[in-house]
Amino acid sequence: MSHSGRMRFTLLAAIVAALTTSAGRAYTQGNAQPLNDLPNPYHTVEGWAKMPDGRTWGATSAVEIDPDGKSIWVAERCGANTCAGSNLPVVLKFDETGKLVKSFGGGMFIFPHGIHVDKNGNVWVTDGVPPGAANPAAAGKGHIVVKFSPEGKVLLTLGKPGVPGDGPDTFNQPSDVITAPNGDIFVADGHGGNTNARIVKFDKNGKFIKTWGKKGSGPGEFDTPHSLAMDSKGRLFVADRNNNRLQIFDQDGKFLEEWKQFSRISGLYIRNDILYAADSESNTARHPGWKRGIRIGSVKDGKVTAFIPDPEPNPDRAATSAAEGVATDAKGNIYGAEVGPRALKKYVKK
């Protein structure tokens, strides 16, 4: 090959490489077009989980899988959208047939929001504040994270019940919690409005380590950090809901990537590096062009491969619908915790 030929070949290769890199970066960092027409390989099972006689489903944004890979945990809002004035058990465990096998946490919460079950089977629940609550502090509830044993014994409480704050020992409407393999605790602290917008990290004993983030839309900033998940590499995925994006960090809070192709995410779950993202809020005002539903893809390349659409025909008339919380069991069944419809749906592969 002549010298000029080699130069043209080198130049062409550089252009192709640049275009490829640019396309990949655009896909993962925020220029994604609405993904609404992907295959739906699931059918919906309603009425799967059986409540005790006389008890109806309330709003629930929290669903998790037991370490056995088949039992389902939820945190349910006492047959309403708040547990104010109720002593009903909030934390419910169902076996794989939908039979209620355990319940606890009655009288402890006012607005249970996020749930996490760690590798030892301990159950973590975050408690926020109901919309429009006049004086939640008077009830001495809200703004906390509680760790239960699998049998319902309180092992640890983070935050001060009924006391909002942004210090190392206070929260303002924590939305979710997750633990790392080494036991470190991460709390998504804030639920929009004038609440916090940060991630708070503690060691396994609840000792404060650090916090990062503030209200905003830049890298490492948040507007409603609504849900957390962690992949096999230990990367922390944050559903930055009001910014219509995912943010990915290392466990020290270093910003790694921003993804927008999973839409406006309320709920996140990762199993075997497959990401399940529930969008319960998109409409023409909040996120034009995107449909509500559960998007499924890979954390390895960020590609979305499947979509379970929300059945709500007119999302503009409903603030939230279908799954807000999401989880999947070892068999690949998906569970959607619903705030608006007040239900727990099960999605099974066709």
Solvent accessible surface area in square Angstrom, and as a share of the most:
residue,aa,sasa,rsa
1,M,156,0.70
2,S,69,0.45
3,H,122,0.54
4,S,56,0.36
5,G,11,0.11
6,R,124,0.45
7,M,115,0.51
8,R,160,0.58
9,F,128,0.53
10,T,87,0.51
11,L,113,0.56
12,L,107,0.53
13,A,51,0.40
14,A,57,0.44
15,I,83,0.42
16,V,83,0.48
17,A,57,0.44
18,A,62,0.48
19,L,117,0.58
20,T,92,0.54
21,T,80,0.47
22,S,49,0.32
23,A,63,0.49
24,G,38,0.36
25,R,121,0.44
26,A,36,0.28
27,Y,72,0.28
28,T,20,0.12
29,Q,79,0.35
30,G,20,0.19
31,N,109,0.56
32,A,20,0.15
33,Q,134,0.60
34,P,53,0.33
35,L,42,0.21
36,N,27,0.14
37,D,133,0.69
38,L,49,0.25
39,P,89,0.56
40,N,48,0.25
41,P,54,0.34
42,Y,12,0.05
43,H,88,0.39
44,T,67,0.39
45,V,44,0.25
46,E,123,0.55
47,G,57,0.55
48,W,20,0.07
49,A,7,0.06
50,K,122,0.52
51,M,31,0.14
52,P,59,0.37
53,D,152,0.79
54,G,88,0.85
55,R,30,0.11
56,T,97,0.56
57,W,45,0.16
58,G,0,0.00
59,A,0,0.00
60,T,0,0.00
61,S,10,0.06
62,A,3,0.02
63,V,8,0.04
64,E,19,0.09
65,I,7,0.04
66,D,19,0.10
67,P,74,0.47
68,D,72,0.37
69,G,8,0.07
70,K,94,0.40
71,S,9,0.06
72,I,0,0.00
73,W,1,0.00
74,V,0,0.00
75,A,0,0.00
76,E,0,0.00
77,R,4,0.01
78,C,13,0.08
79,G,26,0.25
80,A,35,0.27
81,N,42,0.22
82,T,43,0.25
83,C,1,0.01
84,A,60,0.46
85,G,89,0.86
86,S,25,0.16
87,N,127,0.65
88,L,71,0.35
89,P,38,0.24
90,V,1,0.00
91,V,0,0.00
92,L,0,0.00
93,K,32,0.13
94,F,0,0.00
95,D,37,0.19
96,E,70,0.32
97,T,98,0.57
98,G,1,0.01
99,K,128,0.54
100,L,43,0.21
101,V,71,0.41
102,K,53,0.23
103,S,48,0.31
104,F,24,0.10
105,G,9,0.09
106,G,34,0.33
107,G,24,0.23
108,M,62,0.28
109,F,1,0.00
110,I,8,0.04
111,F,9,0.04
112,P,0,0.00
113,H,8,0.03
114,G,5,0.05
115,I,12,0.06
116,H,17,0.08
117,V,12,0.07
118,D,14,0.07
119,K,143,0.61
120,N,105,0.54
121,G,6,0.05
122,N,17,0.09
123,V,0,0.00
124,W,5,0.02
125,V,0,0.00
126,T,0,0.00
127,D,0,0.00
128,G,3,0.03
129,V,14,0.08
130,P,14,0.09
131,P,104,0.65
132,G,84,0.81
133,A,39,0.30
134,A,109,0.84
135,N,93,0.48
136,P,25,0.16
137,A,51,0.40
138,A,83,0.64
139,A,56,0.43
140,G,35,0.33
141,K,43,0.18
142,G,0,0.00
143,H,6,0.03
144,I,8,0.04
145,V,1,0.01
146,V,1,0.01
147,K,35,0.15
148,F,1,0.00
149,S,17,0.11
150,P,46,0.29
151,E,128,0.57
152,G,19,0.18
153,K,140,0.59
154,V,67,0.39
155,L,82,0.41
156,L,41,0.20
157,T,59,0.34
158,L,12,0.06
159,G,18,0.17
160,K,92,0.39
161,P,68,0.43
162,G,1,0.01
163,V,71,0.41
164,P,71,0.45
165,G,21,0.20
166,D,102,0.53
167,G,24,0.23
168,P,75,0.47
169,D,73,0.38
170,T,14,0.08
171,F,2,0.01
172,N,30,0.15
173,Q,34,0.15
174,P,1,0.01
175,S,1,0.01
176,D,13,0.07
177,V,2,0.01
178,I,19,0.10
179,T,20,0.11
180,A,6,0.05
181,P,94,0.59
182,N,100,0.51
183,G,19,0.19
184,D,18,0.10
185,I,0,0.00
186,F,0,0.00
187,V,0,0.00
188,A,0,0.00
189,D,0,0.00
190,G,0,0.00
191,H,52,0.23
192,G,11,0.11
193,G,59,0.57
194,N,156,0.80
195,T,25,0.15
196,N,22,0.11
197,A,8,0.06
198,R,17,0.06
199,I,0,0.00
200,V,1,0.00
201,K,14,0.06
202,F,5,0.02
203,D,35,0.18
204,K,126,0.54
205,N,108,0.56
206,G,17,0.17
207,K,146,0.62
208,F,73,0.30
209,I,78,0.39
210,K,67,0.29
211,T,58,0.34
212,W,29,0.10
213,G,32,0.31
214,K,129,0.55
215,K,109,0.46
216,G,23,0.22
217,S,78,0.51
218,G,22,0.21
219,P,98,0.61
220,G,14,0.14
221,E,40,0.18
222,F,0,0.00
223,D,28,0.14
224,T,3,0.02
225,P,0,0.00
226,H,6,0.03
227,S,9,0.06
228,L,8,0.04
229,A,4,0.03
230,M,28,0.12
231,D,11,0.06
232,S,94,0.60
233,K,161,0.68
234,G,13,0.13
235,R,39,0.14
236,L,0,0.00
237,F,0,0.00
238,V,0,0.00
239,A,0,0.00
240,D,0,0.00
241,R,19,0.07
242,N,58,0.30
243,N,26,0.13
244,N,30,0.15
245,R,7,0.02
246,L,0,0.00
247,Q,0,0.00
248,I,0,0.00
249,F,1,0.00
250,D,43,0.22
251,Q,45,0.20
252,D,93,0.48
253,G,16,0.15
254,K,130,0.55
255,F,65,0.27
256,L,63,0.32
257,E,45,0.20
258,E,28,0.13
259,W,5,0.02
260,K,64,0.27
261,Q,0,0.00
262,F,1,0.00
263,S,0,0.00
264,R,17,0.06
265,I,1,0.00
266,S,2,0.01
267,G,3,0.03
268,L,10,0.05
269,Y,31,0.12
270,I,24,0.12
271,R,60,0.22
272,N,135,0.69
273,D,18,0.09
274,I,63,0.32
275,L,0,0.00
276,Y,18,0.07
277,A,0,0.00
278,A,0,0.00
279,D,2,0.01
280,S,0,0.00
281,E,15,0.07
282,S,0,0.00
283,N,20,0.10
284,T,95,0.55
285,A,91,0.70
286,R,84,0.31
287,H,21,0.09
288,P,88,0.55
289,G,51,0.49
290,W,22,0.08
291,K,113,0.48
292,R,6,0.02
293,G,5,0.05
294,I,4,0.02
295,R,0,0.00
296,I,12,0.06
297,G,3,0.03
298,S,24,0.15
299,V,2,0.01
300,K,160,0.68
301,D,83,0.43
302,G,0,0.00
303,K,116,0.49
304,V,6,0.03
305,T,72,0.42
306,A,10,0.07
307,F,4,0.01
308,I,8,0.04
309,P,66,0.42
310,D,20,0.10
311,P,116,0.73
312,E,40,0.18
313,P,112,0.71
314,N,66,0.34
315,P,40,0.25
316,D,76,0.40
317,R,167,0.61
318,A,25,0.20
319,A,70,0.54
320,T,27,0.16
321,S,7,0.05
322,A,9,0.07
323,A,3,0.02
324,E,12,0.05
325,G,6,0.05
326,V,6,0.03
327,A,0,0.00
328,T,0,0.00
329,D,5,0.03
330,A,69,0.54
331,K,154,0.65
332,G,16,0.15
333,N,20,0.10
334,I,0,0.00
335,Y,2,0.01
336,G,0,0.00
337,A,0,0.00
338,E,2,0.01
339,V,19,0.11
340,G,41,0.39
341,P,66,0.42
342,R,100,0.36
343,A,22,0.17
344,L,6,0.03
345,K,24,0.10
346,K,26,0.11
347,Y,12,0.05
348,V,41,0.23
349,K,116,0.49
350,K,162,0.69
